[in-house]
């Protein structure tokens, strides 16, 4: 088997309609998924603080995004038994790895935009 064949075999699953990794990729790569992961890469946030950090996201979209990322094993939701209940969101080890890659992509794009605007 050639190296290209091995790469094609690995990559083929994400291109398959029913592959589990495809669903996770869709959740991560969506606009709000990218921004939520990048924000959570900076630490633990309560819902409203995260909503302020991800400017422009509606409460409904952020809730749906966090639920999807939690279901995918990227985000941890910690409910503390206080009155009122305190809910905090953070990254799982898998989420931290993915968020690190997402932040690299975000920084690459921001650097390129900055470079274009300078010249």
C-alpha positions in Angstrom: 0.0 0.0 0.0 1.4 3.4 -1.0 1.4 6.4 1.4 -1.3 8.0 -0.7 -3.4 4.9 -0.5 -3.1 5.0 3.3 -4.0 8.7 3.4 -7.0 8.1 1.1 -8.2 5.2 3.3 -8.0 7.3 6.4 -9.6 10.4 4.8 -12.4 8.4 3.1 -14.3 7.9 6.3 -14.9 11.6 6.9 -16.3 11.8 3.3 -18.7 9.0 4.0 -22.2 10.3 4.7 -22.8 8.2 7.9 -19.3 8.5 9.4 -19.4 9.7 13.0 -16.3 11.9 12.5 -18.2 13.8 9.8 -20.8 15.0 12.3 -18.2 16.1 14.8 -16.4 17.9 12.1 -19.6 19.7 11.1 -20.1 20.8 14.7 -16.5 22.0 15.1 -16.3 23.7 11.7 -19.5 25.7 12.0 -19.2 29.4 12.6 -20.3 29.2 16.3 -18.4 25.9 16.9 -15.1 27.5 15.9 -15.7 30.6 18.0 -16.9 28.7 21.0 -13.9 26.4 21.0 -11.5 29.3 20.4 -13.1 31.2 23.3 -13.1 28.1 25.6 -9.4 27.6 24.8 -8.8 30.6 27.1 -10.4 28.9 30.1 -13.6 28.1 31.8 -16.7 30.3 31.2 -20.2 30.6 32.5 -22.8 30.7 29.8 -23.4 34.5 29.8 -19.7 35.3 29.9 -19.1 33.0 27.0 -22.0 34.6 25.1 -20.4 38.1 25.7 -17.1 36.7 24.5 -18.6 35.3 21.3 -20.1 38.6 20.2 -23.2 38.2 18.0 -24.2 34.7 18.9 -27.8 34.3 20.1 -28.6 32.6 23.3 -30.4 29.8 21.4 -27.5 29.2 19.0 -24.9 29.2 21.7 -26.9 26.7 23.7 -27.3 24.4 20.7 -23.6 24.7 19.8 -22.5 23.9 23.4 -24.9 20.9 23.5 -23.5 19.6 20.2 -19.9 20.1 21.3 -20.7 18.4 24.7 -22.4 15.5 22.9 -19.2 15.2 20.7 -17.0 15.0 23.7 -15.3 18.3 23.2 -16.9 20.4 25.9 -17.6 19.7 29.6 -20.7 21.2 31.3 -20.2 21.4 35.0 -23.4 22.2 37.1 -22.7 23.3 40.6 -25.4 22.8 43.2 -25.7 26.3 44.4 -28.8 28.6 44.5 -29.1 29.6 41.7 -27.3 26.8 40.0 -23.9 27.7 38.6 -23.1 26.2 35.2 -19.6 26.4 33.8 -18.2 25.2 30.4 -14.7 24.0 29.8 -12.9 21.9 27.3 -12.3 18.2 27.6 -8.8 16.9 26.8 -10.0 16.1 23.3 -11.7 19.5 23.1 -8.4 21.2 24.1 -6.5 19.4 21.3 -9.1 20.4 18.7 -9.4 24.0 20.1 -5.6 24.3 19.8 -5.8 23.5 16.1 -8.8 25.8 15.7 -6.9 28.7 17.3 -4.0 28.1 15.0 -6.4 28.4 12.0 -8.0 31.5 13.5 -4.5 33.1 14.1 -3.4 32.2 10.5 -6.4 33.9 9.1 -6.1 37.0 11.3 -2.4 37.3 10.5 -3.2 37.2 6.8 -6.0 39.8 7.0 -3.7 42.0 9.0 -0.9 41.6 6.5 -3.2 42.5 3.6 -4.5 45.6 5.4 -1.0 46.9 6.1 0.2 46.7 2.5 
